[in-house]
Every structure is written in C-alpha cells, then in structure tokens.
C-alpha cells in the first residue's frame, strides 16, 4: 500500500511542477506588463544557441572517415535548415529531417 501512496505523491508533485511551469509566464508577465530586457534577449538568442549546441552534439560522434562518411547527417542538417528558412516552422523542419534521417540510414545507407 505504501507504493500506491508514493506513486500518487510523485504524480501529484509532477503535476504541480508542470502546472507551475505553464502558469509562470502568465503570473510574472501577465496584466499587460512588458517583459524585462534580459528576457527578451534570452528569447531572441537562446533558441538558435541551443539548436547549435544540439547539432554539434549530434554530429560529434559521426565518423566522417568510414561508413557513410556522415553524408546522411549532412543531408538532414541541410534539409532542416532549408525547411526552417523556407517555412519557419520548427516542428516541420525537425520532423521532416528526422524522418528523412531514418529513411537514409535504414534504407539508403545500409
């Protein structure tokens, strides 16, 4: 019975933290207040910086000397960049490039 209460407590804590992260912007920046300059700065520069770090992390283990020489990764990075520049939709560019990568590594570069 102790496991049940532990599970309920963990789920309740997770639900509370999730709700807090969802409501925090409305609590701090609601009522027509203008966000602070540093928040605008982070909102402008943090997403591209994080995407750059993720790209570097993802290609850090690619073997450019052997195997497929990193061609699928380069194709998918270019596809994601092109789709994002064309449509400006993050989910579209990530989703299409992920599907393209799976097709390339499982069908084309076997």
PDB file as gemmi writes it, atoms N, CA and C in Angstrom:
CRYST1    1.000    1.000    1.000  90.00  90.00  90.00 P 1                      
ATOM      1  N   UNK A   1       0.822  -1.189   0.000  1.00  0.00           N  
ATOM      2  CA  UNK A   1       0.000   0.000   0.000  1.00  0.00           C  
ATOM      3  C   UNK A   1       0.865   1.252   0.000  1.00  0.00           C  
ATOM      4  N   UNK A   2       2.067   1.148   0.544  1.00  0.00           N  
ATOM      5  CA  UNK A   2       2.974   2.285   0.589  1.00  0.00           C  
ATOM      6  C   UNK A   2       3.395   2.703  -0.817  1.00  0.00           C  
ATOM      7  N   UNK A   3       3.544   1.731  -1.724  1.00  0.00           N  
ATOM      8  CA  UNK A   3       3.907   2.041  -3.100  1.00  0.00           C  
ATOM      9  C   UNK A   3       2.828   2.867  -3.786  1.00  0.00           C  
ATOM     10  N   UNK A   4       1.570   2.595  -3.457  1.00  0.00           N  
ATOM     11  CA  UNK A   4       0.471   3.355  -4.041  1.00  0.00           C  
ATOM     12  C   UNK A   4       0.562   4.823  -3.648  1.00  0.00           C  
ATOM     13  N   UNK A   5       0.769   5.101  -2.377  1.00  0.00           N  
ATOM     14  CA  UNK A   5       0.839   6.477  -1.903  1.00  0.00           C  
ATOM     15  C   UNK A   5       2.097   7.183  -2.427  1.00  0.00           C  
ATOM     16  N   UNK A   6       3.167   6.439  -2.561  1.00  0.00           N  
ATOM     17  CA  UNK A   6       4.381   7.008  -3.137  1.00  0.00           C  
ATOM     18  C   UNK A   6       4.138   7.403  -4.586  1.00  0.00           C  
ATOM     19  N   UNK A   7       3.479   6.527  -5.335  1.00  0.00           N  
ATOM     20  CA  UNK A   7       3.175   6.818  -6.740  1.00  0.00           C  
ATOM     21  C   UNK A   7       2.242   8.017  -6.868  1.00  0.00           C  
ATOM     22  N   UNK A   8       1.239   8.081  -6.028  1.00  0.00           N  
ATOM     23  CA  UNK A   8       0.311   9.215  -6.058  1.00  0.00           C  
ATOM     24  C   UNK A   8       1.033  10.507  -5.704  1.00  0.00           C  
ATOM     25  N   UNK A   9       1.924  10.451  -4.728  1.00  0.00           N  
ATOM     26  CA  UNK A   9       2.698  11.634  -4.348  1.00  0.00           C  
ATOM     27  C   UNK A   9       3.607  12.112  -5.472  1.00  0.00           C  
ATOM     28  N   UNK A  10       4.261  11.171  -6.142  1.00  0.00           N  
ATOM     29  CA  UNK A  10       5.141  11.533  -7.253  1.00  0.00           C  
ATOM     30  C   UNK A  10       4.339  12.144  -8.394  1.00  0.00           C  
ATOM     31  N   UNK A  11       3.199  11.543  -8.718  1.00  0.00           N  
ATOM     32  CA  UNK A  11       2.351  12.072  -9.795  1.00  0.00           C  
ATOM     33  C   UNK A  11       1.826  13.450  -9.431  1.00  0.00           C  
ATOM     34  N   UNK A  12       1.436  13.650  -8.180  1.00  0.00           N  
ATOM     35  CA  UNK A  12       0.938  14.960  -7.757  1.00  0.00           C  
ATOM     36  C   UNK A  12       2.042  16.011  -7.823  1.00  0.00           C  
ATOM     37  N   UNK A  13       3.253  15.649  -7.415  1.00  0.00           N  
ATOM     38  CA  UNK A  13       4.368  16.596  -7.494  1.00  0.00           C  
ATOM     39  C   UNK A  13       4.675  16.953  -8.943  1.00  0.00           C  
ATOM     40  N   UNK A  14       4.676  15.970  -9.811  1.00  0.00           N  
ATOM     41  CA  UNK A  14       4.939  16.223 -11.229  1.00  0.00           C  
ATOM     42  C   UNK A  14       3.854  17.105 -11.840  1.00  0.00           C  
ATOM     43  N   UNK A  15       2.603  16.850 -11.484  1.00  0.00           N  
ATOM     44  CA  UNK A  15       1.503  17.662 -11.996  1.00  0.00           C  
ATOM     45  C   UNK A  15       1.619  19.099 -11.494  1.00  0.00           C  
ATOM     46  N   UNK A  16       1.998  19.268 -10.224  1.00  0.00           N  
ATOM     47  CA  UNK A  16       2.156  20.617  -9.676  1.00  0.00           C  
ATOM     48  C   UNK A  16       3.273  21.394 -10.351  1.00  0.00           C  
ATOM     49  N   UNK A  17       4.415  20.747 -10.562  1.00  0.00           N  
ATOM     50  CA  UNK A  17       5.535  21.419 -11.216  1.00  0.00           C  
ATOM     51  C   UNK A  17       5.192  21.750 -12.669  1.00  0.00           C  
ATOM     52  N   UNK A  18       4.533  20.826 -13.356  1.00  0.00           N  
ATOM     53  CA  UNK A  18       4.128  21.088 -14.738  1.00  0.00           C  
ATOM     54  C   UNK A  18       3.159  22.254 -14.808  1.00  0.00           C  
ATOM     55  N   UNK A  19       2.182  22.288 -13.911  1.00  0.00           N  
ATOM     56  CA  UNK A  19       1.233  23.400 -13.891  1.00  0.00           C  
ATOM     57  C   UNK A  19       1.940  24.714 -13.574  1.00  0.00           C  
ATOM     58  N   UNK A  20       2.896  24.681 -12.657  1.00  0.00           N  
ATOM     59  CA  UNK A  20       3.630  25.891 -12.303  1.00  0.00           C  
ATOM     60  C   UNK A  20       4.413  26.426 -13.502  1.00  0.00           C  
ATOM     61  N   UNK A  21       5.069  25.534 -14.260  1.00  0.00           N  
ATOM     62  CA  UNK A  21       5.820  25.996 -15.428  1.00  0.00           C  
ATOM     63  C   UNK A  21       4.900  26.525 -16.513  1.00  0.00           C  
ATOM     64  N   UNK A  22       3.696  26.035 -16.573  1.00  0.00           N  
ATOM     65  CA  UNK A  22       2.740  26.530 -17.579  1.00  0.00           C  
ATOM     66  C   UNK A  22       2.140  27.875 -17.175  1.00  0.00           C  
ATOM     67  N   UNK A  23       1.924  28.065 -15.888  1.00  0.00           N  
ATOM     68  CA  UNK A  23       1.280  29.290 -15.417  1.00  0.00           C  
ATOM     69  C   UNK A  23       2.262  30.412 -15.109  1.00  0.00           C  
ATOM     70  N   UNK A  24       3.541  30.092 -14.934  1.00  0.00           N  
ATOM     71  CA  UNK A  24       4.536  31.092 -14.537  1.00  0.00           C  
ATOM     72  C   UNK A  24       4.603  32.292 -15.483  1.00  0.00           C  
ATOM     73  N   UNK A  25       4.610  32.107 -16.806  1.00  0.00           N  
ATOM     74  CA  UNK A  25       4.664  33.291 -17.668  1.00  0.00           C  
ATOM     75  C   UNK A  25       3.469  34.221 -17.477  1.00  0.00           C  
ATOM     76  N   UNK A  26       2.295  33.646 -17.249  1.00  0.00           N  
ATOM     77  CA  UNK A  26       1.108  34.472 -17.063  1.00  0.00           C  
ATOM     78  C   UNK A  26       1.128  35.182 -15.708  1.00  0.00           C  
ATOM     79  N   UNK A  27       1.727  34.534 -14.722  1.00  0.00           N  
ATOM     80  CA  UNK A  27       1.818  35.147 -13.399  1.00  0.00           C  
ATOM     81  C   UNK A  27       2.808  36.303 -13.418  1.00  0.00           C  
ATOM     82  N   UNK A  28       3.992  36.073 -14.021  1.00  0.00           N  
ATOM     83  CA  UNK A  28       5.049  37.077 -14.000  1.00  0.00           C  
ATOM     84  C   UNK A  28       4.908  38.145 -15.069  1.00  0.00           C  
ATOM     85  N   UNK A  29       4.345  37.795 -16.225  1.00  0.00           N  
ATOM     86  CA  UNK A  29       4.295  38.735 -17.337  1.00  0.00           C  
ATOM     87  C   UNK A  29       2.874  39.056 -17.793  1.00  0.00           C  
ATOM     88  N   UNK A  30       1.898  38.686 -17.032  1.00  0.00           N  
ATOM     89  CA  UNK A  30       0.518  38.976 -17.380  1.00  0.00           C  
ATOM     90  C   UNK A  30       0.147  40.423 -17.094  1.00  0.00           C  
ATOM     91  N   UNK A  31      -1.069  40.747 -17.282  1.00  0.00           N  
ATOM     92  CA  UNK A  31      -1.621  42.066 -16.978  1.00  0.00           C  
ATOM     93  C   UNK A  31      -0.980  43.175 -17.812  1.00  0.00           C  
ATOM     94  N   UNK A  32      -0.556  42.859 -19.014  1.00  0.00           N  
ATOM     95  CA  UNK A  32      -0.016  43.880 -19.914  1.00  0.00           C  
ATOM     96  C   UNK A  32       1.361  44.380 -19.569  1.00  0.00           C  
ATOM     97  N   UNK A  33       2.056  43.705 -18.666  1.00  0.00           N  
ATOM     98  CA  UNK A  33       3.415  44.122 -18.319  1.00  0.00           C  
ATOM     99  C   UNK A  33       4.363  43.802 -19.462  1.00  0.00           C  
ATOM    100  N   UNK A  34       5.344  44.641 -19.633  1.00  0.00           N  
ATOM    101  CA  UNK A  34       6.386  44.416 -20.629  1.00  0.00           C  
ATOM    102  C   UNK A  34       7.482  43.549 -19.996  1.00  0.00           C  
ATOM    103  N   UNK A  35       7.911  42.470 -20.665  1.00  0.00           N  
ATOM    104  CA  UNK A  35       8.979  41.644 -20.097  1.00  0.00           C  
ATOM    105  C   UNK A  35      10.296  42.417 -19.991  1.00  0.00           C  
ATOM    106  N   UNK A  36      11.129  41.996 -19.087  1.00  0.00           N  
ATOM    107  CA  UNK A  36      12.424  42.640 -18.904  1.00  0.00           C  
ATOM    108  C   UNK A  36      13.289  42.464 -20.147  1.00  0.00           C  
ATOM    109  N   UNK A  37      14.281  43.347 -20.289  1.00  0.00           N  
ATOM    110  CA  UNK A  37      15.139  43.294 -21.473  1.00  0.00           C  
ATOM    111  C   UNK A  37      15.911  41.980 -21.548  1.00  0.00           C  
ATOM    112  N   UNK A  38      16.355  41.458 -20.417  1.00  0.00           N  
ATOM    113  CA  UNK A  38      17.133  40.232 -20.451  1.00  0.00           C  
ATOM    114  C   UNK A  38      16.278  39.046 -20.860  1.00  0.00           C  
ATOM    115  N   UNK A  39      14.976  39.083 -20.567  1.00  0.00           N  
ATOM    116  CA  UNK A  39      14.086  38.004 -21.001  1.00  0.00           C  
ATOM    117  C   UNK A  39      13.893  38.073 -22.511  1.00  0.00           C  
ATOM    118  N   UNK A  40      13.750  39.278 -23.042  1.00  0.00           N  
ATOM    119  CA  UNK A  40      13.643  39.418 -24.499  1.00  0.00           C  
ATOM    120  C   UNK A  40      14.928  38.955 -25.177  1.00  0.00           C  
ATOM    121  N   UNK A  41      16.070  39.295 -24.557  1.00  0.00           N  
ATOM    122  CA  UNK A  41      17.363  38.881 -25.101  1.00  0.00           C  
ATOM    123  C   UNK A  41      17.460  37.356 -25.143  1.00  0.00           C  
ATOM    124  N   UNK A  42      17.095  36.713 -24.035  1.00  0.00           N  
ATOM    125  CA  UNK A  42      17.129  35.254 -23.994  1.00  0.00           C  
ATOM    126  C   UNK A  42      16.167  34.643 -25.005  1.00  0.00           C  
ATOM    127  N   UNK A  43      14.991  35.222 -25.135  1.00  0.00           N  
ATOM    128  CA  UNK A  43      14.019  34.720 -26.092  1.00  0.00           C  
ATOM    129  C   UNK A  43      14.484  34.842 -27.527  1.00  0.00           C  
ATOM    130  N   UNK A  44      15.328  35.817 -27.782  1.00  0.00           N  
ATOM    131  CA  UNK A  44      15.817  36.024 -29.148  1.00  0.00           C  
ATOM    132  C   UNK A  44      17.026  35.148 -29.464  1.00  0.00           C  
ATOM    133  N   UNK A  45      17.967  35.039 -28.533  1.00  0.00           N  
ATOM    134  CA  UNK A  45      19.242  34.391 -28.824  1.00  0.00           C  
ATOM    135  C   UNK A  45      19.391  32.972 -28.281  1.00  0.00           C  
ATOM    136  N   UNK A  46      18.600  32.575 -27.308  1.00  0.00           N  
ATOM    137  CA  UNK A  46      18.773  31.258 -26.726  1.00  0.00           C  
ATOM    138  C   UNK A  46      18.349  30.112 -27.656  1.00  0.00           C  
ATOM    139  N   UNK A  47      17.206  30.192 -28.357  1.00  0.00           N  
ATOM    140  CA  UNK A  47      16.843  29.068 -29.233  1.00  0.00           C  
ATOM    141  C   UNK A  47      17.883  28.756 -30.309  1.00  0.00           C  
ATOM    142  N   UNK A  48      18.425  29.751 -31.053  1.00  0.00           N  
ATOM    143  CA  UNK A  48      19.462  29.383 -32.024  1.00  0.00           C  
ATOM    144  C   UNK A  48      20.726  28.831 -31.368  1.00  0.00           C  
ATOM    145  N   UNK A  49      21.072  29.346 -30.193  1.00  0.00           N  
ATOM    146  CA  UNK A  49      22.256  28.840 -29.496  1.00  0.00           C  
ATOM    147  C   UNK A  49      22.050  27.390 -29.068  1.00  0.00           C  
ATOM    148  N   UNK A  50      20.872  27.077 -28.545  1.00  0.00           N  
ATOM    149  CA  UNK A  50      20.590  25.703 -28.144  1.00  0.00           C  
ATOM    150  C   UNK A  50      20.566  24.764 -29.337  1.00  0.00           C  
ATOM    151  N   UNK A  51      19.992  25.201 -30.446  1.00  0.00           N  
ATOM    152  CA  UNK A  51      19.983  24.368 -31.647  1.00  0.00           C  
ATOM    153  C   UNK A  51      21.400  24.121 -32.145  1.00  0.00           C  
ATOM    154  N   UNK A  52      22.261  25.126 -32.066  1.00  0.00           N  
ATOM    155  CA  UNK A  52      23.656  24.954 -32.479  1.00  0.00           C  
ATOM    156  C   UNK A  52      24.366  23.936 -31.598  1.00  0.00           C  
ATOM    157  N   UNK A  53      24.143  24.013 -30.298  1.00  0.00           N  
ATOM    158  CA  UNK A  53      24.756  23.054 -29.380  1.00  0.00           C  
ATOM    159  C   UNK A  53      24.242  21.644 -29.669  1.00  0.00           C  
ATOM    160  N   UNK A  54      22.948  21.506 -29.926  1.00  0.00           N  
ATOM    161  CA  UNK A  54      22.394  20.189 -30.236  1.00  0.00           C  
ATOM    162  C   UNK A  54      22.971  19.625 -31.531  1.00  0.00           C  
ATOM    163  N   UNK A  55      23.146  20.462 -32.540  1.00  0.00           N  
ATOM    164  CA  UNK A  55      23.722  19.998 -33.804  1.00  0.00           C  
ATOM    165  C   UNK A  55      25.158  19.547 -33.582  1.00  0.00           C  
ATOM    166  N   UNK A  56      25.926  20.328 -32.863  1.00  0.00           N  
ATOM    167  CA  UNK A  56      27.318  19.954 -32.592  1.00  0.00           C  
ATOM    168  C   UNK A  56      27.380  18.654 -31.790  1.00  0.00           C  
ATOM    169  N   UNK A  57      26.504  18.507 -30.819  1.00  0.00           N  
ATOM    170  CA  UNK A  57      26.470  17.277 -30.027  1.00  0.00           C  
ATOM    171  C   UNK A  57      26.111  16.080 -30.898  1.00  0.00           C  
ATOM    172  N   UNK A  58      25.132  16.252 -31.777  1.00  0.00           N  
ATOM    173  CA  UNK A  58      24.683  15.133 -32.611  1.00  0.00           C  
ATOM    174  C   UNK A  58      25.742  14.699 -33.615  1.00  0.00           C  
ATOM    175  N   UNK A  59      26.500  15.622 -34.154  1.00  0.00           N  
ATOM    176  CA  UNK A  59      27.495  15.226 -35.151  1.00  0.00           C  
ATOM    177  C   UNK A  59      28.866  14.965 -34.532  1.00  0.00           C  
ATOM    178  N   UNK A  60      28.984  15.093 -33.211  1.00  0.00           N  
ATOM    179  CA  UNK A  60      30.293  14.870 -32.579  1.00  0.00           C  
ATOM    180  C   UNK A  60      30.719  13.414 -32.640  1.00  0.00           C  
ATOM    181  N   UNK A  61      29.788  12.493 -32.739  1.00  0.00           N  
ATOM    182  CA  UNK A  61      30.127  11.073 -32.776  1.00  0.00           C  
ATOM    183  C   UNK A  61      30.084  10.493 -34.187  1.00  0.00           C  
ATOM    184  N   UNK A  62      29.856  11.322 -35.190  1.00  0.00           N  
ATOM    185  CA  UNK A  62      29.780  10.837 -36.567  1.00  0.00           C  
ATOM    186  C   UNK A  62      31.186  10.541 -37.080  1.00  0.00           C  
ATOM    187  N   UNK A  63      31.337   9.388 -37.708  1.00  0.00           N  
ATOM    188  CA  UNK A  63      32.621   9.003 -38.281  1.00  0.00           C  
ATOM    189  C   UNK A  63      32.658   9.486 -39.736  1.00  0.00           C  
ATOM    190  N   UNK A  64      33.375  10.578 -39.969  1.00  0.00           N  
ATOM    191  CA  UNK A  64      33.448  11.134 -41.314  1.00  0.00           C  
ATOM    192  C   UNK A  64      34.470  10.418 -42.193  1.00  0.00           C  
ATOM    193  N   UNK A  65      35.247   9.522 -41.604  1.00  0.00           N  
ATOM    194  CA  UNK A  65      36.268   8.810 -42.360  1.00  0.00           C  
ATOM    195  C   UNK A  65      35.731   7.478 -42.895  1.00  0.00           C  
ATOM    196  N   UNK A  66      34.940   6.782 -42.113  1.00  0.00           N  
ATOM    197  CA  UNK A  66      34.453   5.479 -42.517  1.00  0.00           C  
ATOM    198  C   UNK A  66      32.946   5.447 -42.633  1.00  0.00           C  
ATOM    199  N   UNK A  67      32.439   4.310 -43.039  1.00  0.00           N  
ATOM    200  CA  UNK A  67      30.994   4.122 -43.155  1.00  0.00           C  
ATOM    201  C   UNK A  67      30.384   4.987 -44.231  1.00  0.00           C  
ATOM    202  N   UNK A  68      29.369   5.713 -43.864  1.00  0.00           N  
ATOM    203  CA  UNK A  68      28.676   6.576 -44.835  1.00  0.00           C  
ATOM    204  C   UNK A  68      29.284   7.967 -44.909  1.00  0.00           C  
ATOM    205  N   UNK A  69      30.393   8.181 -44.205  1.00  0.00           N  
ATOM    206  CA  UNK A  69      31.144   9.443 -44.215  1.00  0.00           C  
ATOM    207  C   UNK A  69      30.324  10.644 -43.738  1.00  0.00           C  
ATOM    208  N   UNK A  70      29.277  10.396 -42.965  1.00  0.00           N  
ATOM    209  CA  UNK A  70      28.476  11.498 -42.434  1.00  0.00           C  
ATOM    210  C   UNK A  70      27.532  12.120 -43.444  1.00  0.00           C  
ATOM    211  N   UNK A  71      27.372  11.470 -44.591  1.00  0.00           N  
ATOM    212  CA  UNK A  71      26.505  12.035 -45.635  1.00  0.00           C  
ATOM    213  C   UNK A  71      25.050  12.133 -45.177  1.00  0.00           C  
ATOM    214  N   UNK A  72      24.453  11.103 -44.525  1.00  0.00           N  
ATOM    215  CA  UNK A  72      23.060  11.250 -44.075  1.00  0.00           C  
ATOM    216  C   UNK A  72      22.882  12.408 -43.098  1.00  0.00           C  
ATOM    217  N   UNK A  73      23.835  12.581 -42.201  1.00  0.00           N  
ATOM    218  CA  UNK A  73      23.737  13.660 -41.216  1.00  0.00           C  
ATOM    219  C   UNK A  73      23.809  15.025 -41.886  1.00  0.00           C  
ATOM    220  N   UNK A  74      24.727  15.168 -42.824  1.00  0.00           N  
ATOM    221  CA  UNK A  74      24.866  16.441 -43.535  1.00  0.00           C  
ATOM    222  C   UNK A  74      23.619  16.742 -44.353  1.00  0.00           C  
ATOM    223  N   UNK A  75      23.070  15.728 -45.020  1.00  0.00           N  
ATOM    224  CA  UNK A  75      21.848  15.913 -45.817  1.00  0.00           C  
ATOM    225  C   UNK A  75      20.704  16.359 -44.910  1.00  0.00           C  
ATOM    226  N   UNK A  76      20.561  15.719 -43.756  1.00  0.00           N  
ATOM    227  CA  UNK A  76      19.436  16.036 -42.863  1.00  0.00           C  
ATOM    228  C   UNK A  76      19.596  17.388 -42.189  1.00  0.00           C  
ATOM    229  N   UNK A  77      20.820  17.763 -41.860  1.00  0.00           N  
ATOM    230  CA  UNK A  77      21.042  19.099 -41.302  1.00  0.00           C  
ATOM    231  C   UNK A  77      20.700  20.152 -42.348  1.00  0.00           C  
ATOM    232  N   UNK A  78      21.129  19.926 -43.587  1.00  0.00           N  
ATOM    233  CA  UNK A  78      20.809  20.870 -44.661  1.00  0.00           C  
ATOM    234  C   UNK A  78      19.302  20.926 -44.916  1.00  0.00           C  
ATOM    235  N   UNK A  79      18.644  19.763 -44.843  1.00  0.00           N  
ATOM    236  CA  UNK A  79      17.191  19.737 -45.041  1.00  0.00           C  
ATOM    237  C   UNK A  79      16.475  20.506 -43.934  1.00  0.00           C  
ATOM    238  N   UNK A  80      16.909  20.306 -42.698  1.00  0.00           N  
ATOM    239  CA  UNK A  80      16.278  21.019 -41.580  1.00  0.00           C  
ATOM    240  C   UNK A  80      16.491  22.522 -41.703  1.00  0.00           C  
ATOM    241  N   UNK A  81      17.709  22.926 -42.066  1.00  0.00           N  
ATOM    242  CA  UNK A  81      17.989  24.356 -42.219  1.00  0.00           C  
ATOM    243  C   UNK A  81      17.175  24.949 -43.374  1.00  0.00           C  
ATOM    244  N   UNK A  82      17.118  24.233 -44.483  1.00  0.00           N  
ATOM    245  CA  UNK A  82      16.359  24.722 -45.633  1.00  0.00           C  
ATOM    246  C   UNK A  82      14.871  24.824 -45.356  1.00  0.00           C  
ATOM    247  N   UNK A  83      14.320  23.795 -44.730  1.00  0.00           N  
ATOM    248  CA  UNK A  83      12.890  23.832 -44.391  1.00  0.00           C  
ATOM    249  C   UNK A  83      12.574  24.939 -43.403  1.00  0.00           C  
ATOM    250  N   UNK A  84      13.466  25.126 -42.433  1.00  0.00           N  
ATOM    251  CA  UNK A  84      13.214  26.181 -41.455  1.00  0.00           C  
ATOM    252  C   UNK A  84      13.327  27.569 -42.089  1.00  0.00           C  
ATOM    253  N   UNK A  85      14.283  27.734 -42.993  1.00  0.00           N  
ATOM    254  CA  UNK A  85      14.401  29.023 -43.682  1.00  0.00           C  
ATOM    255  C   UNK A  85      13.206  29.261 -44.600  1.00  0.00           C  
ATOM    256  N   UNK A  86      12.693  28.201 -45.202  1.00  0.00           N  
ATOM    257  CA  UNK A  86      11.578  28.340 -46.140  1.00  0.00           C  
ATOM    258  C   UNK A  86      10.249  28.539 -45.424  1.00  0.00           C  
ATOM    259  N   UNK A  87       9.941  27.666 -44.452  1.00  0.00           N  
ATOM    260  CA  UNK A  87       8.632  27.694 -43.795  1.00  0.00           C  
ATOM    261  C   UNK A  87       8.654  28.370 -42.423  1.00  0.00           C  
ATOM    262  N   UNK A  88       9.798  28.364 -41.750  1.00  0.00           N  
ATOM    263  CA  UNK A  88       9.871  28.969 -40.418  1.00  0.00           C  
ATOM    264  C   UNK A  88       9.160  28.174 -39.342  1.00  0.00           C  
ATOM    265  N   UNK A  89       8.929  26.892 -39.594  1.00  0.00           N  
ATOM    266  CA  UNK A  89       8.220  26.046 -38.644  1.00  0.00           C  
ATOM    267  C   UNK A  89       9.201  25.040 -38.054  1.00  0.00           C  
ATOM    268  N   UNK A  90       9.453  25.145 -36.762  1.00  0.00           N  
ATOM    269  CA  UNK A  90      10.432  24.292 -36.106  1.00  0.00           C  
ATOM    270  C   UNK A  90       9.991  22.828 -36.140  1.00  0.00           C  
ATOM    271  N   UNK A  91       8.731  22.578 -35.807  1.00  0.00           N  
ATOM    272  CA  UNK A  91       8.258  21.191 -35.781  1.00  0.00           C  
ATOM    273  C   UNK A  91       8.338  20.543 -37.159  1.00  0.00           C  
ATOM    274  N   UNK A  92       8.009  21.281 -38.191  1.00  0.00           N  
ATOM    275  CA  UNK A  92       8.091  20.749 -39.545  1.00  0.00           C  
ATOM    276  C   UNK A  92       9.532  20.411 -39.909  1.00  0.00           C  
ATOM    277  N   UNK A  93      10.448  21.317 -39.655  1.00  0.00           N  
ATOM    278  CA  UNK A  93      11.837  21.070 -40.037  1.00  0.00           C  
ATOM    279  C   UNK A  93      12.449  19.924 -39.238  1.00  0.00           C  
ATOM    280  N   UNK A  94      12.168  19.844 -37.945  1.00  0.00           N  
ATOM    281  CA  UNK A  94      12.700  18.752 -37.134  1.00  0.00           C  
ATOM    282  C   UNK A  94      12.046  17.431 -37.523  1.00  0.00           C  
ATOM    283  N   UNK A  95      10.733  17.429 -37.685  1.00  0.00           N  
ATOM    284  CA  UNK A  95      10.023  16.196 -38.029  1.00  0.00           C  
ATOM    285  C   UNK A  95      10.433  15.635 -39.379  1.00  0.00           C  
ATOM    286  N   UNK A  96      10.478  16.480 -40.391  1.00  0.00           N  
ATOM    287  CA  UNK A  96      10.839  16.009 -41.726  1.00  0.00           C  
ATOM    288  C   UNK A  96      12.283  15.544 -41.761  1.00  0.00           C  
ATOM    289  N   UNK A  97      13.181  16.282 -41.134  1.00  0.00           N  
ATOM    290  CA  UNK A  97      14.581  15.864 -41.160  1.00  0.00           C  
ATOM    291  C   UNK A  97      14.807  14.582 -40.357  1.00  0.00           C  
ATOM    292  N   UNK A  98      14.042  14.363 -39.296  1.00  0.00           N  
ATOM    293  CA  UNK A  98      14.148  13.116 -38.544  1.00  0.00           C  
ATOM    294  C   UNK A  98      13.678  11.933 -39.372  1.00  0.00           C  
ATOM    295  N   UNK A  99      12.534  12.086 -40.032  1.00  0.00           N  
ATOM    296  CA  UNK A  99      12.026  11.018 -40.902  1.00  0.00           C  
ATOM    297  C   UNK A  99      13.004  10.770 -42.051  1.00  0.00           C  
ATOM    298  N   UNK A 100      13.523  11.822 -42.643  1.00  0.00           N  
ATOM    299  CA  UNK A 100      14.492  11.687 -43.724  1.00  0.00           C  
ATOM    300  C   UNK A 100      15.744  10.952 -43.240  1.00  0.00           C  
ATOM    301  N   UNK A 101      16.216  11.270 -42.053  1.00  0.00           N  
ATOM    302  CA  UNK A 101      17.396  10.591 -41.500  1.00  0.00           C  
ATOM    303  C   UNK A 101      17.126   9.102 -41.312  1.00  0.00           C  
ATOM    304  N   UNK A 102      15.967   8.775 -40.766  1.00  0.00           N  
ATOM    305  CA  UNK A 102      15.636   7.360 -40.567  1.00  0.00           C  
ATOM    306  C   UNK A 102      15.576   6.614 -41.892  1.00  0.00           C  
ATOM    307  N   UNK A 103      15.016   7.235 -42.904  1.00  0.00           N  
ATOM    308  CA  UNK A 103      14.958   6.600 -44.225  1.00  0.00           C  
ATOM    309  C   UNK A 103      16.372   6.435 -44.792  1.00  0.00           C  
ATOM    310  N   UNK A 104      17.199   7.455 -44.654  1.00  0.00           N  
ATOM    311  CA  UNK A 104      18.549   7.381 -45.191  1.00  0.00           C  
ATOM    312  C   UNK A 104      19.390   6.295 -44.523  1.00  0.00           C  
ATOM    313  N   UNK A 105      19.349   6.212 -43.195  1.00  0.00           N  
ATOM    314  CA  UNK A 105      20.222   5.256 -42.508  1.00  0.00           C  
ATOM    315  C   UNK A 105      19.675   3.842 -42.524  1.00  0.00           C  
ATOM    316  N   UNK A 106      18.377   3.663 -42.748  1.00  0.00           N  
ATOM    317  CA  UNK A 106      17.814   2.319 -42.736  1.00  0.00           C  
ATOM    318  C   UNK A 106      17.552   1.752 -44.123  1.00  0.00           C  
ATOM    319  N   UNK A 107      17.492   2.625 -45.141  1.00  0.00           N  
ATOM    320  CA  UNK A 107      17.195   2.140 -46.483  1.00  0.00           C  
ATOM    321  C   UNK A 107      18.322   2.452 -47.467  1.00  0.00           C  
ATOM    322  N   UNK A 108      18.771   3.688 -47.488  1.00  0.00           N  
ATOM    323  CA  UNK A 108      19.734   4.105 -48.500  1.00  0.00           C  
ATOM    324  C   UNK A 108      21.161   3.723 -48.099  1.00  0.00           C  
ATOM    325  N   UNK A 109      21.616   4.123 -46.919  1.00  0.00           N  
ATOM    326  CA  UNK A 109      22.981   3.865 -46.462  1.00  0.00           C  
ATOM    327  C   UNK A 109      23.015   2.676 -45.517  1.00  0.00           C  
ATOM    328  N   UNK A 110      22.661   1.517 -45.998  1.00  0.00           N  
ATOM    329  CA  UNK A 110      22.572   0.309 -45.151  1.00  0.00           C  
ATOM    330  C   UNK A 110      23.933  -0.278 -44.914  1.00  0.00           C  
TER     331      UNK A 110                                                      
END                                                                             
